[in-house]
Amino acid sequence: MKIKSKFKIIILLIGIAFVFNQTEIFAQQNEKVLVIKHKTKDKAKYLKQGKRIIYWKYDDNKKHKGKLDSLGNNSIFVNDDEITFREISKVSGNTIGMKVVNVSGGLLTASGTLISGLGAYILFSPSKQETTDACQAAMVDLIKIMIGGVILITGAVAVVVGVIPLLVHNKRYSLEKDWELEVSDVVPKSKEKKLKD
């Protein structure tokens, strides 16, 4: 009797998992995708509904950010506002990974600045040790120069390395020049994994 009830529970769980899996597949098949397509080359980028988007409008040329709520035939809905494709001059993805890179770069730059300041302080601060021996004073100054110089250089390298991520941003696709927008229900198989990330 116990084996039959366990078997029924297993069959029930498999059935529920199958239904949820089919529901997810059906939802993915009916989900529209914003396609950023190159006009002359065979290149395309895909932006799924629910992802963050950055776009610029022709009339104000300001950066607008938000979540891609849904797609119409020739428009996008971002933060419950409808924007037609004709209004958009540039578009870009707004990934969390790029924000992490920029924040990390900022923290590294700030840390490097503090470390450089410490090195400069050690390097240029007057010697507090009073000694009559010129050799001993020269040795203290040499140690200060070495330690301060190493710390200053380390901080300067951290600043340079930290600034590099701050200069990197998401690729912008100009609709005035080489790119155009369209809505698609179909995503090529090779792009499906990328969209799920």
Residue frames relative to the residue before (quaternion, step in Angstrom):
aa qw qx qy qz dx dy dz
M 1.0000 0.0000 0.0000 0.0000 0.00 0.00 0.00
K 0.6576 0.5113 -0.3099 0.4583 3.60 0.98 -0.82
I 0.6303 0.5387 -0.3367 0.4463 3.58 1.01 -0.76
K 0.6524 0.5147 -0.3191 0.4556 3.60 0.96 -0.83
S 0.6733 0.4845 -0.3129 0.4627 3.63 0.91 -0.81
K 0.6341 0.5055 -0.3309 0.4826 3.63 1.04 -0.70
F 0.6336 0.5285 -0.3222 0.4642 3.56 1.03 -0.82
K 0.6483 0.5120 -0.3150 0.4673 3.60 0.99 -0.83
I 0.6457 0.5146 -0.3212 0.4638 3.58 0.98 -0.82
I 0.6432 0.5145 -0.3184 0.4692 3.60 0.97 -0.85
I 0.6559 0.4963 -0.3114 0.4759 3.60 0.91 -0.90
L 0.6424 0.5232 -0.3191 0.4602 3.60 0.98 -0.82
L 0.6684 0.4926 -0.2992 0.4701 3.61 0.93 -0.88
I 0.6372 0.5070 -0.3280 0.4789 3.59 0.99 -0.78
G 0.6460 0.5239 -0.3150 0.4571 3.58 0.98 -0.81
I 0.6549 0.4992 -0.3069 0.4771 3.59 0.96 -0.87
A 0.6443 0.5122 -0.3187 0.4701 3.59 0.95 -0.85
F 0.6426 0.5231 -0.3197 0.4596 3.59 0.98 -0.82
V 0.6579 0.5058 -0.3109 0.4633 3.60 0.93 -0.89
F 0.6631 0.4921 -0.3111 0.4704 3.61 0.91 -0.87
N 0.6376 0.5255 -0.3229 0.4616 3.58 0.99 -0.81
Q 0.6719 0.4852 -0.2992 0.4728 3.60 0.90 -0.87
T 0.6245 0.5332 -0.3333 0.4633 3.59 1.04 -0.76
E 0.6600 0.4978 -0.3067 0.4717 3.59 0.96 -0.86
I 0.6472 0.5072 -0.3225 0.4689 3.60 0.93 -0.82
F 0.6531 0.5080 -0.3144 0.4653 3.58 0.95 -0.87
A 0.6547 0.5088 -0.3114 0.4643 3.60 0.97 -0.85
Q 0.6579 0.4987 -0.3181 0.4661 3.59 0.99 -0.77
Q 0.6507 0.5189 -0.3277 0.4472 3.58 1.01 -0.70
N 0.7312 0.4202 -0.2377 0.4819 3.60 1.04 -0.70
E 0.5342 0.6324 -0.4063 0.3868 3.59 1.24 -0.08
K 0.3507 -0.7374 0.5413 0.2008 3.56 -0.88 0.96
V 0.2073 -0.7648 0.6034 0.0897 3.52 -1.23 0.61
L 0.3665 -0.6905 0.5764 0.2379 3.56 -1.06 0.82
V 0.1519 -0.7903 0.5911 0.0544 3.56 -0.72 1.11
I 0.1529 -0.7407 0.6499 0.0746 3.55 -0.86 1.06
K 0.0195 -0.8558 0.5112 -0.0769 3.54 -0.09 1.37
H 0.4354 -0.6752 0.5325 0.2664 3.55 -1.02 0.88
K 0.5118 -0.6946 0.4200 0.2813 3.57 -0.92 0.93
T 0.8095 0.2626 -0.1314 0.5084 3.60 0.96 -0.77
K 0.7242 0.3973 -0.2405 0.5097 3.59 1.04 -0.69
D 0.5134 -0.6284 0.4855 0.3254 3.54 -1.26 0.30
K 0.3860 0.6920 -0.5040 0.3436 3.57 0.59 1.23
A 0.0781 0.7835 -0.6140 0.0557 3.53 -1.11 0.72
K 0.1724 -0.7402 0.6419 0.1019 3.53 -1.18 0.70
Y 0.2358 -0.7921 0.5558 0.0898 3.57 -1.04 0.82
L 0.0636 -0.7828 0.6189 0.0076 3.53 -0.98 0.94
K 0.2969 -0.7941 0.5164 0.1206 3.52 -0.52 1.28
Q 0.5944 -0.5485 0.4467 0.3825 3.56 -1.19 0.54
G 0.7415 0.3721 -0.2962 0.4732 3.55 -1.05 0.81
K 0.6014 0.5455 -0.3612 0.4586 3.59 1.25 -0.26
R 0.5345 -0.6158 0.4710 0.3365 3.56 -1.26 0.40
I 0.1002 -0.7976 0.5947 0.0064 3.54 -1.08 0.83
I 0.1643 -0.7246 0.6576 0.1245 3.54 -1.26 0.56
Y 0.0796 0.7941 -0.5998 0.0572 3.57 -0.94 0.84
W 0.2620 -0.7271 0.6164 0.1508 3.53 -1.31 0.50
K 0.2915 -0.7548 0.5642 0.1642 3.57 -1.04 0.82
Y 0.5865 -0.5785 0.4361 0.3622 3.56 -1.21 0.54
D 0.7148 0.5077 -0.2826 0.3891 3.60 0.83 -0.96
D 0.8127 0.2122 -0.1367 0.5252 3.64 0.99 -0.60
N 0.2539 -0.8149 0.4835 0.1941 3.61 1.29 -0.30
K 0.4478 0.6531 -0.4762 0.3823 3.59 1.10 0.76
K 0.5095 -0.6213 0.4995 0.3239 3.52 -1.26 0.50
H 0.0808 -0.7730 0.6290 0.0182 3.56 -0.89 1.04
K 0.1192 -0.7971 0.5903 0.0444 3.58 -0.97 0.87
G 0.2912 0.7635 -0.5573 0.1473 3.52 -1.20 0.41
K 0.5796 -0.5552 0.4644 0.3744 3.51 -1.38 -0.19
L 0.4182 -0.6915 0.5338 0.2490 3.55 -0.93 0.95
D 0.2216 -0.8273 0.5058 0.1032 3.55 -0.03 1.35
S 0.7735 -0.1932 0.1683 0.5797 3.57 0.78 -1.04
L 0.3613 -0.7218 0.5569 0.1958 3.52 -1.37 0.19
G 0.2357 -0.7240 0.6286 0.1586 3.53 -1.12 0.78
N 0.7330 -0.3859 0.2838 0.4830 3.59 -1.22 -0.28
N 0.8071 0.0491 -0.0003 0.5884 3.59 0.95 -0.89
S 0.6907 0.4188 -0.2781 0.5197 3.58 1.07 0.67
I 0.2645 -0.7152 0.6177 0.1924 3.48 -1.38 0.28
F 0.2555 -0.7267 0.6129 0.1760 3.55 -1.23 0.49
V 0.0202 0.7921 -0.6047 0.0812 3.54 -0.54 1.26
N 0.8306 -0.0565 -0.0198 0.5536 3.57 -0.69 1.15
D 0.6794 -0.5259 0.2524 0.4452 3.57 1.01 0.98
D 0.5804 0.5263 -0.4009 0.4748 3.63 1.19 0.40
E 0.3213 -0.7371 0.5589 0.2026 3.58 -0.96 0.85
I 0.0410 -0.7722 0.6338 -0.0161 3.55 -0.89 1.02
T 0.3106 -0.7540 0.5463 0.1913 3.58 -0.68 1.06
F 0.6333 -0.5427 0.3927 0.3875 3.56 -1.20 0.51
R 0.6180 0.5678 -0.3423 0.4224 3.61 1.09 -0.66
E 0.6556 0.5249 -0.3065 0.4479 3.59 1.15 -0.58
I 0.6735 0.5286 -0.2825 0.4327 3.60 1.16 -0.57
S 0.2205 -0.7871 0.5646 0.1143 3.58 -0.86 1.00
K 0.7843 0.0284 0.0025 0.6198 3.59 1.10 -0.72
V 0.0751 -0.7820 0.6170 0.0462 3.55 -1.22 0.51
S 0.0102 0.7855 -0.6177 0.0375 3.54 -1.17 0.66
G 0.4792 -0.6131 0.5301 0.3368 3.54 -1.26 0.40
N 0.2252 -0.7573 0.5971 0.1386 3.57 -1.21 0.42
T 0.0193 -0.8649 0.5012 -0.0200 3.55 0.33 1.25
I 0.5509 -0.5989 0.4755 0.3342 3.53 -1.19 0.63
G 0.6047 0.5826 -0.3520 0.4135 3.59 1.03 -0.75
M 0.6584 0.4977 -0.3112 0.4711 3.57 0.99 -0.81
K 0.6194 0.5277 -0.3471 0.4663 3.60 1.06 -0.65
V 0.6315 0.5250 -0.3273 0.4674 3.59 1.01 -0.81
V 0.6434 0.5167 -0.3188 0.4663 3.59 0.98 -0.86
N 0.6795 0.4900 -0.2983 0.4573 3.59 0.90 -0.90
V 0.6521 0.4962 -0.3209 0.4750 3.61 0.95 -0.80
S 0.6383 0.5209 -0.3246 0.4646 3.59 0.98 -0.82
G 0.6466 0.5167 -0.3136 0.4654 3.57 0.99 -0.82
G 0.6500 0.5166 -0.3109 0.4626 3.58 1.00 -0.79
L 0.6609 0.4982 -0.3043 0.4716 3.57 0.97 -0.86
L 0.6529 0.5071 -0.3136 0.4673 3.58 0.98 -0.82
T 0.6417 0.5146 -0.3231 0.4681 3.59 1.01 -0.79
A 0.6627 0.4962 -0.3090 0.4682 3.60 0.92 -0.87
S 0.6514 0.5059 -0.3140 0.4703 3.59 0.96 -0.85
G 0.6551 0.5189 -0.3075 0.4551 3.56 0.95 -0.86
T 0.6307 0.5293 -0.3288 0.4625 3.56 1.06 -0.75
L 0.6603 0.4966 -0.3057 0.4732 3.58 0.96 -0.85
I 0.6541 0.5053 -0.3111 0.4690 3.59 0.95 -0.85
S 0.6404 0.5135 -0.3251 0.4696 3.59 1.00 -0.81
G 0.6345 0.5308 -0.3257 0.4578 3.58 1.01 -0.79
L 0.6407 0.5112 -0.3195 0.4754 3.57 1.01 -0.82
G 0.6581 0.5093 -0.3084 0.4609 3.58 0.94 -0.86
A 0.6562 0.4993 -0.3121 0.4720 3.57 0.98 -0.84
Y 0.6233 0.5342 -0.3400 0.4588 3.59 1.03 -0.75
I 0.6683 0.4853 -0.3021 0.4761 3.59 0.89 -0.93
L 0.6747 0.5265 -0.2883 0.4295 3.55 0.94 -0.93
F 0.8198 0.2898 -0.1179 0.4797 3.58 0.82 -0.99
S 0.4874 0.6525 -0.4587 0.3554 3.62 1.20 0.03
P 0.5135 -0.6436 0.4564 0.3375 3.58 -1.02 0.69
S 0.5347 -0.6290 0.4648 0.3200 3.53 -1.13 0.67
K 0.2918 -0.7837 0.5284 0.1463 3.57 -0.79 1.04
Q 0.5966 0.5608 -0.3695 0.4394 3.55 1.24 -0.23
E 0.1953 -0.7748 0.5923 0.1033 3.53 -0.73 1.07
T 0.1139 0.7869 -0.5943 0.1209 3.50 -0.72 1.09
T 0.4021 -0.7088 0.5290 0.2366 3.53 -1.15 0.63
D 0.6063 0.5533 -0.3455 0.4549 3.54 1.26 -0.36
A 0.3780 -0.7534 0.4969 0.2065 3.60 -0.53 1.18
C 0.6264 0.5445 -0.3364 0.4449 3.59 1.03 -0.73
Q 0.6658 0.4922 -0.2987 0.4745 3.57 0.95 -0.90
A 0.6427 0.5158 -0.3198 0.4676 3.62 0.98 -0.81
A 0.6498 0.5092 -0.3132 0.4695 3.59 0.98 -0.81
M 0.6381 0.5252 -0.3198 0.4633 3.57 1.05 -0.79
V 0.6410 0.5104 -0.3183 0.4767 3.62 0.97 -0.85
D 0.6643 0.4966 -0.3036 0.4690 3.59 0.93 -0.88
L 0.6408 0.5253 -0.3214 0.4584 3.60 1.00 -0.78
I 0.6497 0.5007 -0.3132 0.4787 3.60 0.98 -0.83
K 0.6343 0.5216 -0.3259 0.4685 3.60 1.03 -0.82
I 0.6562 0.5085 -0.3129 0.4615 3.58 0.93 -0.86
M 0.6690 0.4974 -0.3094 0.4575 3.58 0.92 -0.86
I 0.6980 0.4583 -0.2802 0.4735 3.59 0.79 -0.99
G 0.6761 0.4920 -0.2908 0.4649 3.59 0.85 -0.95
G 0.6556 0.5216 -0.3080 0.4509 3.58 1.00 -0.84
V 0.6540 0.5058 -0.3115 0.4685 3.57 0.94 -0.89
I 0.6697 0.4860 -0.3026 0.4730 3.60 0.92 -0.90
L 0.6425 0.5238 -0.3187 0.4596 3.60 0.98 -0.85
I 0.6781 0.4812 -0.2901 0.4738 3.60 0.88 -0.90
T 0.6258 0.5314 -0.3354 0.4620 3.59 1.01 -0.80
G 0.6659 0.4963 -0.2956 0.4721 3.59 0.93 -0.86
A 0.6474 0.5181 -0.3187 0.4593 3.59 1.00 -0.83
V 0.6359 0.5103 -0.3264 0.4783 3.60 1.01 -0.77
A 0.6436 0.5155 -0.3212 0.4657 3.60 0.98 -0.81
V 0.6290 0.5231 -0.3374 0.4656 3.60 1.02 -0.73
V 0.6704 0.4950 -0.3025 0.4627 3.59 0.87 -0.93
V 0.6747 0.4787 -0.2942 0.4785 3.59 0.89 -0.91
G 0.6691 0.5096 -0.2982 0.4513 3.60 1.03 -0.72
V 0.6345 0.5340 -0.3361 0.4464 3.59 1.09 -0.61
I 0.5776 0.6227 -0.3800 0.3665 3.62 1.02 -0.71
P 0.6962 0.4455 -0.3116 0.4687 3.68 0.76 -0.81
L 0.6077 0.5621 -0.3626 0.4280 3.60 1.12 -0.51
L 0.6657 0.4969 -0.2966 0.4711 3.58 1.20 -0.47
V 0.6163 0.5436 -0.3390 0.4580 3.58 1.26 -0.29
H 0.0361 0.7872 -0.6148 0.0334 3.56 -1.00 0.82
N 0.6687 -0.4754 0.3729 0.4333 3.54 -1.30 0.20
K 0.5538 -0.6073 0.4491 0.3505 3.56 -1.10 0.70
R 0.2347 -0.7584 0.5964 0.1183 3.53 -1.01 0.92
Y 0.2138 -0.7765 0.5851 0.0945 3.53 -0.93 0.97
S 0.2559 -0.7913 0.5423 0.1195 3.56 -0.48 1.24
L 0.2842 -0.7694 0.5521 0.1495 3.56 -0.67 1.11
E 0.5478 0.6005 -0.3938 0.4292 3.58 1.27 -0.17
K 0.7715 0.3604 -0.1683 0.4965 3.57 1.07 -0.72
D 0.8954 -0.0006 0.0636 0.4406 3.56 -0.18 -1.32
W 0.7436 0.4191 -0.2106 0.4765 3.60 1.16 -0.38
E 0.0789 -0.7719 0.6280 0.0596 3.54 -1.28 0.44
L 0.3898 -0.7204 0.5315 0.2160 3.54 -1.25 0.50
E 0.1041 0.7552 -0.6464 0.0323 3.51 -1.23 0.60
V 0.3864 -0.6943 0.5591 0.2369 3.52 -1.30 0.37
S 0.0332 -0.8066 0.5899 -0.0183 3.54 -0.95 0.90
D 0.3638 -0.6962 0.5739 0.2316 3.52 -1.24 0.58
V 0.7168 0.4256 -0.2168 0.5079 3.53 1.25 -0.48
V 0.1077 -0.7563 0.6433 0.0513 3.53 -0.99 0.92
P 0.4912 -0.6490 0.4765 0.3325 3.61 -0.84 0.87
K 0.6202 -0.5833 0.3823 0.3590 3.58 -1.05 0.81
S 0.6571 0.5258 -0.3259 0.4309 3.61 0.96 -0.76
K 0.7039 0.4604 -0.2611 0.4738 3.62 1.19 -0.48
E 0.4852 0.7009 -0.4275 0.3010 3.62 1.20 -0.37
K 0.6606 0.5082 -0.3221 0.4491 3.62 0.88 -0.87
K 0.6411 0.5356 -0.3214 0.4459 3.58 0.98 -0.87
L 0.6642 0.5150 -0.3092 0.4450 3.59 1.00 -0.79
K 0.6468 0.5395 -0.3276 0.4282 3.60 1.05 -0.66
D 0.5812 0.6110 -0.3658 0.3937 3.61 1.16 -0.54
